[in-house]
C-alpha cells in the first residue's frame, strides 16, 4: 500500500505502466471489432480469440521493456512532471504507431477512415491512461517533498564568498526538489568559516566519513576556477561513494552546454555523472540482469529444489548460506549461496577455501564443480545488489587486507559486483590475499574496458567453464 510518509518505490510506476498497457490493448481490441462490425459477445460471452490473449501476454511486457531501455524507471523523486509528460507523449507516439502498422494495418477494411479512427483511439487512450497513472504517482511524490515528509540530505563543500553565494543561490531550488543542506565542509583546514545558517561539519579530508555519518545523498562542490585540481580530486573521491555530485558552473560552462536542467526554477548546478558506461547501456544491462534472472529461476526451479534437498541431506545445517559482502560504492549486502561447507566452517575466523579443503562437503564439491552453489545469487541480482557480470564481491575483512597491499581495489567498487567476472574466467577462485590481488588485475581490465559486448563474452566463457565442469 502507498503511504503519505513512505517513499514510493519505482515498482508502483512499473505496475501503473503495465496496467495501462493492458487496458489500452483491450480498448484497441474491442474498438477494432466494433468498427469492423464484428460481434463483441458470442453466446452471451465476450469473444476473446487467441490473438487477444497473445497480445495481452506480449504487448504490455514489450511496453515495460521499451520504457526500461529508455531509462524511465529511476527514482520518482528525481523526475520532472513536464519531462515525464513529454516522454510519455513521445513513447506513446512511437510504439502505438509501430503496433498499429504491425497489427491493425492488415485488417479487412478498405475505408481509410477506419484506420484513422483505430489509430487515434489507440494512441489517445494509451497516452491518457498511462499519463493519468504516472501523474498521480508523481504528484504524490511532489506532495511528499513539499510537505517535508521525504528529504534528501546534501552537503556544501566550499568557503569564502563563492561558498556563501552558492548556498544562497541554491538552497531554495534544492529544497524544491527535496534536498536539504545538513551543513558545509571546508576545502581544507586553513579555510575560513562561512557566515551562513549551516554548521561546519569538518574539512574535505574527512568528506567520506561525513557522507556516511550524515547519510548524504548529494555533494555540492563550490570551488573557484583556481581550485579546479582540488575539485577534480573531490569528484574522483566522491565517485567511489553512492552520492550525486553537482558543481557550480561559470559562464563558459553555460555557453558550452554543460548546464542541463529539468527544473527551470531549481538550482543552477552542473550534474557530474561518474558512471563507466553510457546511460542506455546501463539500462540495457539492468534489463538483461532482470530478465535472465527471472527466466533462470523459473527454468532451473527443479534443479534448485533438488539442490536444496541434497544440501539438507549432505550434512546438518541450513540449506542457504548468507554472508555480508561489500558491493557497489561500498554498500553492504547479504550474498546468498547454497551451503557447500560443514556448519561452523569459519568458527576460528575468516578463511578462504582451497582446492582440497576438508571443510567442503561431498555434495558441496559437486556443486562448486558446476557452480550450482552460486545460483541463489540470482536473487541478489533481482534485488539490484549484484549484476550478472562484474567483479566478485568480497568481505570487508579481506578488502582491508587487500588495501594494505594495493589502493586500486577501490576502483572495483565503481560497478556492481557480479555473479561472474573477468577475474573468475581468467584466474578462478583465490586461496589467499596475494591471489585475490592477482585476480583483481583482470577485474581492473574489465572496468577499464566495460561494455555490453565484453559482458556477453564473459558470460559465454563462464557458460563454457560450467559445461566443462571446471568450477571448484
N, C-alpha and C positions, 0 to 999 in steps of 0.2 A: 504493500500500500504506500501511496505517496503521503508524506507528512510535511507540514509547512516548514518545520525547523530542521529537516534532514536533507542532506544532499541528494539531488535527483540523479540516479545512475543513468548512464547513457543507454542501458538496456531498454529503458522506457521509450527512448527515442526510436530505437530499432523496432520495438514492438508496435509502436504507433505507425511507423512506415509500413510494416508488414501487414497490419490490419487494413491500412489504406489501400495497399496494392490488391489485397483480396477483394475488398469492396468494389474498387474500380473495375477489376476484371469481371466480377459478377454483373455490374451495371452494363459493361460492354457486351457481355454475352446475351443478356435479356434485351438490350436495345437492338442488337442485330436481328434477333428473332422477331421482335415487334415490327421493325422497319421492313423486314422481308415477308411480313405477314405469315409467319410460321407460328404454330401453337406453342404457347408457353406452358400450358397444362395439358397433359395427356392422361386420360383415365382418372382425372381428378388429382393428379400429382404433378409437381414440377418436372418438366422434361430436362434432365441433365445428362447429356451424352458424354462419351469418352473424352471428346475434345475439351469439354468444360473441366473435367477432373484433371486432365493433363495440364491445362493452363493454370488451374488452381494450385497445382503442385510446383510447376516450374517458374511461372511468371513472378509471383511475389518473391521467391528466392532470388531470381535474376535481378529484381529491383534492389534488394539488400546488397547483393554483390557489387552492383554498379555504384551504389551510394558509398560502400566501404572503400572501393577503389578511388573514388573522388574525394576521400578524406572527410566525409560527413560526420563520422562517428567519433568525435572527440568531445571534451568536456562541454556541457551545456552552458556553463558559466563563462566560457570564453567566446561564446558565439554572439554575433550581432543579428538582430531580427531582420534588419534591412538586407544584410548579406545572405541570410538564410532564405529570405523571400526571393531574391534574385536567383540564388542557386536552385531553389525548388522550381521556379519557372523554367529555367534552362534545362534542368534534368527532365522535367515533365515533357517539355517540347521535344527533346532528343529521343527519349525512349518511347514515348507514345507514338511518335512518327515511325520509328523502327518497327514497333509492334503492329502498327496499322498496316504497313506495307508487307509485313510478314504474314499477317493473319486475315485482315479484312479485305484487302485488295482483290483477293480471289473469290469473293462472294458472288453468287449467281445473280448479278444485278447490272442492268445497262444504264439506269438513270444515275447520272453523276451526282445528283442531289443526295442520294443515299449515302455516298461515300463522305460528302461534306458533313452531313448530319452525324454519322457514326464517328467520324474523326473528332469533331469538335465536342461532342458529348463526352467521349472518352477522355480527351485532353482536359477539359474543364472540370469534369468530375474527379479525375485523378488528382489534378492540382489542388482543387478545392478541399478534398478530404485530407490530402497529405498536409497541406499548409495549415488547416484547422488544428490537426493534432500537434504539429510542430509549434504553432503559435501558442497553444495552451501550455505546453511544457516550458517553452522559452519565457513566457510571461510569468509563470510560476517561479522560474529560476531568477528572473529580474526582480520580482517582488521580494524574494528571499534576500537578495543583495541589498535592495533599497531599504529594507527593514533591519538590516544588520544581522540577520539570522545566519547568513553564510559570509564568512570573512576569510580572506587570504592574506597572510602576514607577508610584509615586504620590508626590506631594509635599504637605507640610502648609504652609499659609500661616497664620501666627499667631504670637503671642508671649504672654508672661506666663502667668498661671495658667490662662487659658482654653485657650491653646495646649498647655500641658503636660497638662491634664486631657483634652483632645480626643485627644492622642496616646495616652495611657494607656487611654482608653476604646475606642479604635478599632483599635489596632494588631493585636490578636488577631483581631477579627472580620473585618478586611480581609484578613489573612493567610489566613484560612479560605477566602476567595474568590479567592485568587491574587494579591492586591495586596501590594506591599512598599514601605514608605517608603524612599526614597533620600536624603531629607534634608528640611529645612524652610526656608521663606523668610520673612524678616521683613516685616511690612506696610510698614515704612518704615525709613530708615537710622537713625532715633533709637530704634528698638525695642530692648529688651534681649534678649540671647541666652537661649535656653531651656535648662534643665538636664535634657536628655533625651539618649538614646543615638542621636542623629542629627546629622550635620554640617549647619552653616548654609551654604546654597548661594547666599546673597545676599539682596537685598531685592526687594520686589514690582515695583519699576521695571523690573527685568530679567527678569520672570517668563516672557515669551515665549521669550527666549533660553535660559533654564533648561529650559523644557519641551522645546525642540528638542534641546538638548545632552544631556539626561539621558533622552531618549525617554520622557517622562512620558505616561501614559495616564489618570491620574486626579489631579485637583487637589482637595484637601480644604481648604475655607476655614473657619478657626476664628476668627471675629471676633465681638465682642460687639454688642449692640444699639446701643451708642453709635457703632460704626463701620459702621453699615448702609450709608451712602453709599459708603464705601470698598469694602464687599463687593459692592455693585451694580456699581461700576466694574470690579472684578476679574471678575465674571461676564460683563459685556459684553465685556471684552477676551478672556477665555478662550473665548467663544462663537465667536471667529474662528479658534480652534485646534481640531484634531481630538482633543479630550480630553473625558473625563467630568468633570462638576463636581458636587461634593457640599458641602453646608454643614451646620453643626451646628444642630439645632433647639432651640427653647426650649419651655416648657410650652404657650404659646399656639399654636405651630406644630403640636404633637402633638394638641391638642384640636380644632384647625381641620381636621384630617385631612390635613395636608400631608405627614406622615411615612408613607411606604409602604415595606414591606419584604417580600422574598420569602424571607428567611433570618432566623428568629427569634433565632438565635444570632450574627448578624452585627452590624456596626457600626450604631449609631443615627444615621443621617445622612439628610438630605433630598437626593434627586436633583434636579438642576436640568436641565430639558430646554430646549434652545435651538433646537430645530427650528422652522421657519417654517410648517410645515403640520401638521395633525393626523396622528397616527401612522398611522391607517388610510389616509389619502390618500397618505402617503409609501410605504406598502406597495403600494398600487394603482398609483402612478406607476412604481415599480420593476418591477412585474409587466408593465405596458404596455410599458415600455422593453425588457424581455427578449423578450416575445412578438413585438413589432413588429420588433425587430432580427433575430431568428431567421427569421421569415417573409420579411422583406425580403431577407436574404442568400440565402435559398433561391430565392425567386421571381425575384430580379434576378441570379441567378448567370450566366445567359447574357450579360447586359449587362456584368457585372463582368469576365468573361473577354474579351469583345470590347474593352472599355475598356483592359484591361491590355495586349492585343496592340497597340492603336493607340498607347498611350503608348510602348511599346517601339520602335515603328517611327517615332514622331514625331521623336525626337532621341536621341543617346547618353545613357545614364544609367539609373538604376534605375526600376522601374515605380512603386514606392511612395516617398513622401517622409515621413519621420518627424522630428518636431521636439519638443523639450521645452517643455511648457506648464505653467502653474500652475493647479491645479484647486481642488477642494473643500477648505476650511480650509488652503489654502496648499500642499497636496500636489503634488509634481512628477510628471508622467507624460508619456509619449510619445504625441503625437497622430499619427494616420495619415491620409494623403491619397494620391490618385493624383497623381503628379508632373505639374504643369502648366507648369513653367518649365524653361528650359535648365539643364544642370548648372552648379554653382558660381554660381548666380544671386545669392548673397549673399557672394561672396568678399571684398567690401570692407566687410562688416559688415551688421547687420540693416537691412532696408529694406522698407517696406510697398509692396504692389503698387498700381498706379494703373490708370486706365481704359485708357490707351494704352501700357501697359508693354511695351517691346520684349523683356523677359526671358521673356514668356509665349509658349509655342509655339502654333502654329496650332491644333493639336488641344486644347491647354490652354484656349484661348479658348472653344472649343466646349463643353468640359467645364464651365467656370465659368459659362457662359450657362445651362446646365441644372443646375448644381450637382452634376454627376456626380462631380467630384473629391472631394466630401465623403463619399461612400458608405462608404469604408473606416472611417470613424469609428463605424460601427455596431459594429465590433469593440471600440472603446473603451467603447461603451455596454454591451455584453455583459459586459465586464470590470469594470463598475461605476465606471469613471473619469469617465464622462460620462453625461448623460441626453439624451433626445430634445430636450427643451426646457430652456433655461437660458442664462445669459449666456455669450457666446463666450469660450473660454479664451485668455489672452494669454501672451506670453513675459515672463519676469521683466524683461528689458531694457526693455520698454515699460511694464510695471507700475511700475517705478521712476520713469519719466518722467511717468506719469500722476499718481502720488502727489505729485510735486513741484507739480502744478497743483491737485490736489484730494485730500483724505484719504478721500473717500467710496468710492473704488474697492474698499476692503477689504470693504465690505458685499456686493459681488458674490461674494466667496469663501465666503459663508454657505450657498450652494447649489451643487450640482454644475453644472459648465459644460454647455452643450448643443450639439447639432448645429445647432439653430436657436434663435433668441431673438427677443424683442420688439424689441430694438435692430436686429437684422438685417432684420426685417419692416418696421419703420418708417423706418429710416435706411439700412441696407445696409452695404456694406464701407466701412471708414475708410482714408483715404490718408495721414493724419498723426496726430500725438498729439492735436491740437485736435479733430479729428473723432472720435477714439476717446473723448474726454471727452464730446463731444456725444451720441454713441451710448450712452454709459454711463447717461445720464439716463433713457433708455427702459428699460434693464435694471433700474435702481433702482425705477422704477414697477412693473415686473413683480414684483420681490421684495416690495414693499410690498403687492401685491395677489395674491400667488401662490395658485393654486388649480388643481384639475384642469380646471375649466371654462376658465380662461384658457389653460392648456396646449393644450387642444383647439382653441381659437380661433387660437392662434399656429400650430399645425400646419396648420390649414386655410388660413391666409394664406400659409404657406410653400409649400404644395402649389399654390396659385394662382400664386405667383411662378414656380415651376418650370414649370408648364404654359404660362405666357405667355413663358417663356424670358427672364425679366428678371433672372436672376442676372448675375454678372460674372466 
